Amino acid sequence: MNHLKTFILLAAMTALFMGIGFMIGGTGGMAIAFVVAAGMNLFSYWNADKIVLKMYKAEVVDESHPNAVVRAYVADVKQMATDAGMPLPKITIIPNNQPNAFATGRNPENAAVAATTGLLDMLNRAEIRGVMAHELAHVKNRDTLTMTITATIAGAISMLANFAMFFGGNDRERPGGMIGTIALMLLAPMAAGLVQMAISRSREYEADRVGAEIANDPDALASALQKIEAYARGNMNPQAERNPATAHMFIINPLNGKGADNLFSTHPATHNRVRALLELGAKMGMGRGQTAQGFAATSVPQTAVPQTDSRPSTSVPTTPQDAPKGPWG
């Protein structure tokens, strides 16, 4: 079913791309756009994950990393992937103060998970496990291909529409005339709408459910979502603001409203996700009347994740002016 959804998505994106080409250059422009779109679709299938990881300057890490928090993060992802019967994904970190995470890749055999330095700094170990279990769930459910290709092509469509307006907005000879010009002004929001249709809210709820089962800790994921939501509002994610078509890939919407218009928000309300996770925890017999952080204190040794500025330093840079205190500086 996911392969069918991906095909429909690619067809819709290609048609929109061709429509922009027609508005710019008539039939010839449409033909060129078709060739470009076909090549982009093929390229995106094989390379979209690499593009996104490079866009966010993701660094592959392993258990030899000098930072104890990163080593624990790597060990937990490996352990959860093994327990879930999944191929081990590429494990990366992103130098960004905003706490967030995403997964990418065309299939479970070629997947990667990414956590920001802000996430590793601000959450405790149980909460980080919950977040990464959610991302592993996206990989297991084969959501990542659709999510990644959508990000790449929607971004290209928005750029082409903006290019057309900048260089041809006053050209009355262009096919469609003034109506075509107005249509082009609406194409970028249409691209955002396609993302919203393609990346349904049900994907996040399902990834929350499966992730809670992988980590065996719904409360920790619920607590993590609340913390990420609160921290993300106060920490700008410059890469996401410049590339809003990738916003749907993150566990929490990274656009905080201070930059690009928040057109690509496809996430369910956090409080609804938290309520569903707490209900799941009760069904799993894990409802203890505690917060996830309180539960984590009893289930994760505190020596595993030091909570002071004595944490080992890492080579991953952060933004000095707003970097929080913790393992990143």
C-alpha positions as CSV (number, residue, x, y, z in Angstrom):
1,M,0.0,0.0,0.0
2,N,2.9,2.4,0.8
3,H,4.4,1.7,-2.6
4,L,1.0,2.6,-4.2
5,K,0.8,5.8,-2.2
6,T,4.4,6.7,-3.3
7,F,3.5,6.1,-6.9
8,I,0.4,8.3,-6.7
9,L,2.4,11.0,-4.9
10,L,5.1,11.0,-7.5
11,A,2.4,11.2,-10.3
12,A,0.8,14.2,-8.6
13,M,4.1,15.9,-8.0
14,T,5.1,15.3,-11.6
15,A,1.9,16.7,-13.0
16,L,2.2,19.8,-10.8
17,F,5.8,20.2,-12.0
18,M,4.7,19.9,-15.6
19,G,2.0,22.5,-15.0
20,I,4.6,25.0,-13.8
21,G,6.7,24.2,-16.9
22,F,3.8,25.0,-19.1
23,M,3.1,28.3,-17.4
24,I,6.7,29.3,-17.9
25,G,7.4,28.0,-21.4
26,G,4.3,26.6,-23.0
27,T,4.3,23.1,-24.5
28,G,8.1,23.1,-24.8
29,G,8.4,24.1,-21.2
30,M,6.0,21.4,-20.1
31,A,8.1,18.8,-22.1
32,I,11.3,20.0,-20.4
33,A,9.6,19.9,-17.0
34,F,8.5,16.3,-17.7
35,V,12.0,15.2,-18.5
36,V,13.3,17.0,-15.4
37,A,10.6,15.6,-13.2
38,A,11.2,12.0,-14.4
39,G,14.9,12.4,-13.7
40,M,14.2,13.9,-10.3
41,N,11.8,11.1,-9.4
42,L,14.5,8.5,-10.2
43,F,17.2,10.4,-8.5
44,S,15.0,11.1,-5.4
45,Y,14.2,7.4,-5.0
46,W,17.9,6.5,-4.7
47,N,19.3,9.7,-3.2
48,A,16.7,11.7,-1.4
49,D,17.8,10.4,2.0
50,K,21.4,11.4,1.3
51,I,20.2,14.9,0.2
52,V,18.2,15.4,3.4
53,L,21.1,14.2,5.7
54,K,23.5,16.4,3.9
55,M,21.1,19.3,4.1
56,Y,21.0,19.0,7.9
57,K,24.8,18.3,8.1
58,A,24.1,14.9,9.8
59,E,27.2,13.1,11.1
60,V,27.3,9.3,11.4
61,V,28.2,8.2,14.9
62,D,29.0,4.9,16.6
63,E,29.8,3.5,20.0
64,S,33.4,4.8,19.8
65,H,32.2,8.4,20.0
66,P,33.9,10.4,22.8
67,N,30.6,11.6,24.3
68,A,28.9,9.2,26.7
69,V,25.5,10.5,25.8
70,V,26.1,9.8,22.1
71,R,27.4,6.3,23.0
72,A,24.3,5.6,25.0
73,Y,22.1,6.9,22.1
74,V,23.8,4.6,19.6
75,A,23.7,1.6,21.9
76,D,19.9,2.1,22.5
77,V,19.1,2.5,18.8
78,K,21.0,-0.7,18.0
79,Q,19.4,-2.6,20.8
80,M,15.8,-1.5,19.9
81,A,16.4,-2.2,16.2
82,T,17.6,-5.7,17.1
83,D,14.7,-6.4,19.4
84,A,12.2,-5.2,16.7
85,G,13.8,-7.6,14.2
86,M,14.9,-4.7,11.9
87,P,18.0,-4.1,9.9
88,L,20.3,-1.6,11.7
89,P,19.8,1.9,10.3
90,K,22.6,4.4,9.9
91,I,22.8,6.4,13.2
92,T,23.5,10.1,12.9
93,I,23.4,13.3,14.9
94,I,22.6,16.8,13.7
95,P,24.4,19.9,15.1
96,N,21.2,21.9,16.0
97,N,20.1,23.3,19.3
98,Q,16.4,22.6,18.6
99,P,15.4,19.2,20.1
100,N,14.1,17.0,17.3
101,A,14.6,13.8,15.3
102,F,13.6,12.2,12.0
103,A,14.1,9.0,10.0
104,T,14.9,8.7,6.3
105,G,15.7,6.1,3.6
106,R,13.9,4.3,0.8
107,N,13.5,1.0,2.8
108,P,14.5,-0.5,6.1
109,E,17.7,-1.9,4.6
110,N,18.8,1.6,3.5
111,A,17.5,3.8,6.4
112,A,19.0,6.4,8.7
113,V,17.8,7.9,11.9
114,A,18.9,11.4,13.1
115,A,18.7,13.1,16.4
116,T,19.7,16.8,17.0
117,T,22.3,17.7,19.6
118,G,19.5,19.6,21.3
119,L,17.5,16.5,21.7
120,L,20.4,14.6,23.3
121,D,21.1,17.5,25.5
122,M,17.6,18.3,26.8
123,L,16.0,14.9,27.2
124,N,16.9,12.0,29.6
125,R,17.9,8.6,28.3
126,A,14.5,7.0,28.6
127,E,12.9,9.9,26.6
128,I,15.6,9.7,23.9
129,R,14.9,6.0,23.6
130,G,11.2,6.8,23.2
131,V,11.9,9.3,20.4
132,M,14.2,7.1,18.5
133,A,11.8,4.2,18.9
134,H,9.2,6.4,17.2
135,E,11.7,7.0,14.3
136,L,12.4,3.3,14.1
137,A,8.7,2.7,13.8
138,H,8.6,5.0,10.7
139,V,11.3,2.8,9.2
140,K,9.5,-0.4,10.1
141,N,6.3,0.9,8.7
142,R,8.1,2.0,5.5
143,D,6.9,5.6,5.8
144,T,10.4,7.0,5.2
145,L,10.4,6.7,1.4
146,T,7.2,8.7,0.9
147,M,8.3,11.2,3.5
148,T,11.7,11.8,2.0
149,I,10.7,11.9,-1.6
150,T,7.9,14.3,-0.7
151,A,10.4,16.6,1.0
152,T,12.7,16.7,-2.0
153,I,10.1,17.2,-4.8
154,A,7.9,19.6,-2.9
155,G,10.9,21.7,-2.2
156,A,11.8,21.7,-5.9
157,I,8.3,22.6,-6.9
158,S,8.2,25.6,-4.6
159,M,11.6,26.8,-5.9
160,L,10.5,26.5,-9.5
161,A,7.3,28.4,-8.8
162,N,9.2,31.2,-7.1
163,F,11.8,31.3,-9.9
164,A,9.0,31.6,-12.5
165,M,7.4,34.5,-10.5
166,F,10.7,36.3,-10.1
167,F,11.8,36.1,-13.7
168,G,8.5,36.1,-15.5
169,G,5.9,37.7,-13.4
170,N,5.3,40.7,-15.7
171,D,5.5,38.7,-19.0
172,R,2.0,39.0,-20.5
173,E,3.1,36.8,-23.4
174,R,3.6,33.8,-21.1
175,P,1.0,31.0,-21.5
176,G,-2.0,31.8,-19.2
177,G,-1.3,35.5,-19.1
178,M,-2.3,37.2,-15.9
179,I,-4.3,34.2,-14.8
180,G,-1.2,32.0,-15.2
181,T,0.7,34.5,-13.1
182,I,-1.8,34.3,-10.3
183,A,-1.9,30.5,-10.6
184,L,1.9,30.4,-10.2
185,M,1.6,32.5,-7.0
186,L,-0.6,29.7,-5.6
187,L,1.6,26.8,-6.6
188,A,3.9,26.9,-3.6
189,P,0.9,26.6,-1.2
190,M,-0.4,23.8,-3.4
191,A,2.9,22.0,-3.0
192,A,2.5,22.3,0.7
193,G,-1.1,21.0,0.4
194,L,0.2,17.9,-1.4
195,V,2.6,17.3,1.4
196,Q,-0.2,17.5,3.9
197,M,-2.3,15.0,1.9
198,A,0.6,12.6,1.3
199,I,1.9,12.6,4.9
200,S,-1.2,11.9,6.8
201,R,-1.6,12.5,10.5
202,S,-2.4,8.8,11.0
203,R,1.3,8.1,10.2
204,E,2.4,9.9,13.4
205,Y,-0.2,8.2,15.6
206,E,0.8,4.8,14.2
207,A,4.5,5.6,14.7
208,D,3.8,6.7,18.3
209,R,2.0,3.4,18.9
210,V,4.6,1.1,17.3
211,G,7.5,3.2,18.8
212,A,6.0,2.9,22.3
213,E,5.9,-0.9,21.9
214,I,9.5,-1.0,20.5
215,A,10.8,1.0,23.5
216,N,8.3,-0.6,25.9
217,D,7.7,2.8,27.4
218,P,4.7,4.9,26.2
219,D,5.2,7.3,29.1
220,A,8.7,8.2,28.1
221,L,7.7,9.1,24.6
222,A,4.7,11.1,25.9
223,S,7.1,13.1,28.1
224,A,9.5,13.6,25.3
225,L,6.9,14.9,23.0
226,Q,5.8,17.5,25.6
227,K,9.4,18.6,26.2
228,I,10.3,18.8,22.5
229,E,7.1,20.8,21.8
230,A,8.0,23.3,24.5
231,Y,11.7,23.6,23.6
232,A,11.2,23.8,19.9
233,R,9.1,26.9,20.2
234,G,12.1,28.7,21.7
235,N,14.9,27.3,19.4
236,M,15.0,28.2,15.8
237,N,15.9,25.5,13.3
238,P,17.5,27.5,10.4
239,Q,17.7,24.6,8.0
240,A,14.0,23.7,8.5
241,E,13.0,27.3,8.1
242,R,14.9,27.5,4.8
243,N,13.4,24.1,3.7
244,P,9.9,23.9,5.1
245,A,9.1,21.0,2.8
246,T,11.1,18.8,5.2
247,A,9.1,19.8,8.3
248,H,6.8,16.7,8.1
249,M,9.8,14.4,8.6
250,F,10.5,15.5,12.2
251,I,8.8,14.0,15.2
252,I,7.6,17.5,16.1
253,N,7.0,20.3,13.7
254,P,10.4,22.2,13.6
255,L,8.9,25.5,12.2
256,N,8.4,27.8,15.2
257,G,6.6,30.5,13.2
258,K,9.5,33.0,13.3
259,G,10.7,32.2,9.8
260,A,8.8,30.7,6.9
261,D,5.0,30.4,6.9
262,N,4.0,27.2,8.7
263,L,2.3,25.7,5.6
264,F,3.8,22.3,5.9
265,S,2.5,21.4,9.4
266,T,1.2,17.8,9.2
267,H,1.6,16.8,12.8
268,P,-1.3,16.0,15.1
269,A,-1.8,18.1,18.2
270,T,0.8,17.1,20.7
271,H,-1.7,16.9,23.6
272,N,-3.7,14.4,21.5
273,R,-0.6,12.2,20.9
274,V,0.3,12.4,24.6
275,R,-3.2,11.3,25.6
276,A,-3.1,8.4,23.2
277,L,0.3,7.3,24.6
278,L,-0.9,7.5,28.2
279,E,-3.9,5.4,27.3
280,L,-1.6,2.9,25.6
281,G,0.6,2.8,28.7
282,A,-2.4,2.1,30.9
283,K,-3.4,-0.8,28.6
284,M,0.2,-2.1,28.8
285,G,0.0,-2.0,32.6
286,M,2.6,0.7,32.8
287,G,0.4,3.5,34.1
288,R,2.0,4.3,37.5
289,G,0.6,7.8,38.0
290,Q,4.1,9.2,37.3
291,T,5.5,11.4,34.6
292,A,7.7,9.7,32.1
293,Q,10.7,11.5,33.6
294,G,9.8,10.1,37.0
295,F,9.5,6.6,35.5
296,A,12.8,7.0,33.8
297,A,14.5,7.7,37.0
298,T,13.5,4.3,38.2
299,S,14.3,2.4,35.0
300,V,17.5,4.1,33.7
301,P,20.6,4.3,35.8
302,Q,21.5,7.9,36.3
303,T,25.2,7.1,35.9
304,A,24.4,6.2,32.2
305,V,23.5,9.8,31.3
306,P,25.4,12.4,33.3
307,Q,23.4,15.5,34.0
308,T,26.1,18.0,34.7
309,D,28.5,20.1,32.7
310,S,31.2,17.5,33.3
311,R,29.8,15.5,30.4
312,P,32.4,14.7,27.8
313,S,32.6,17.3,25.0
314,T,32.0,16.5,21.4
315,S,33.4,17.7,18.1
316,V,29.9,18.5,16.8
317,P,29.6,22.4,16.8
318,T,26.6,24.3,18.1
319,T,25.5,27.9,17.8
320,P,27.5,29.6,20.6
321,Q,25.1,32.4,21.3
322,D,22.1,30.2,22.2
323,A,23.7,26.8,22.9
324,P,22.2,25.3,26.1
325,K,24.5,24.1,28.8
326,G,25.1,20.4,28.6
327,P,27.3,18.0,26.7
328,W,27.5,20.2,23.7
329,G,29.3,23.1,25.4
